[in-house]
Amino acid sequence: MSNHFSADNFKFPGDDRRLDLTDVYAFTSPEDPDKTVLIIDSNPTSAPPPIQETAAGPEFYPGAVYRINIDTDGDARADVAFTFIFSEYENGSQTGTAWYATGSEARQPEPAGQVLAESFPVSFDGTARPVAVDGSGEIRMFAGLRGDPFFADVEGALHGFAWTGHDDFAGNKVDSVALEVPANLLGSDPTIGVWASISRRRDGVLEQMDRGGNPTINPFINPDGEKDLYNSRQPADDVANYLGPWSQVLQNSGYSPEEAKVAAMEVLPDVLRYDRSKPAAYPNGRKLTDDIYSYRFGWLTHGQVGPTGLRPHDDLPAHFPYLGPPNA
């Protein structure tokens, strides 16, 4: 998994897969080098065994707050935020509203700042309908059902890293939010940090159900009993909370104590670091074709586990929103 099934016992946060934030991507636009693409995926429509599926539709969780956070100064706090809320799902249709916030407004859990688009349609039929914000085309946005670009051998990971050669995510679908924005909207420094979160309201209180920046972290490095707590926390507190326990996990995998701390700090705080002056390839940003599973298990085991041998999905288009259409 990347960040799929990130609740305790490999379940969905809140037992609702619509609240499961699966992946975060950040890379330079293939169509315009002066723009940055940000993608978050959620709501995986199927679960590879032995993970049990839970009932939910293809829609975004109505009323939940989906956020893409950007840190521009290295303090693991949001300086820029894109926030999305979606309507009820009725008669096969759903709409969304998007906000852009900077400064202190970007750190508010509720939507704040400038409304980029209101009541834009969510796509469920596989047709990519990008929204040109303000009609200018400077910002393009998409929300809807797409093919899950993540590829992984889950069976192999759960059985001693004996890779099977089978991609358990081939044919899966996700709800995607894709943005293509002018680079200057993300700050003047080329280096940014990116993470996302999904929060829902319960009894009038907004509670953060899932979050992440780096792929394949929480589901595997945190033990059951800690995953849900981790999802509720903020990146600014990660080093204090997790440097010790994560370093110990890495020491148990063959790292020396000093090596373990250095390796843990590669993903602490849990923010996807991206130097936009360099080509995107994880751990510098993340492309849709990066072999995250091989990278992460090599990192977790001090190089003792080799590549899975899987290839990226072959349905990724060269044009926005860059995600393949959902399979029937």
Buried (B, 14 or more C-beta within 10 A) or exposed (E): BBBBBBBBEBBBBBEBBBBBBBBBBBBBBBEBEEBBBBBBBBBBBEBBEEBEEBEBBBBBBBEBBBBBBBBBEEEBBBBBBBBBBBBEBEEEEBBBBBBBBBEEBBBEBEBBBEEBBEEBBBBBEBEBBBBEBEEEEBBBBBBBBBBBBBBBBBBBBBEEBEBBEBBBBBBBBBBBBBBBBEBEBBBEEEBBBBBBBBBBEEEEEBBBBBBBBBBBBBBBBBEEEBBBEBBBBBBBEBBEBBBEBBBBBBBEBEBEEEBBBEBBEEBBBBBBBBEBEEEBBBBBBBBBBBBBBBBBBBBBBBEEBEEBEBEBBEBBEEEBBBBBBBEE
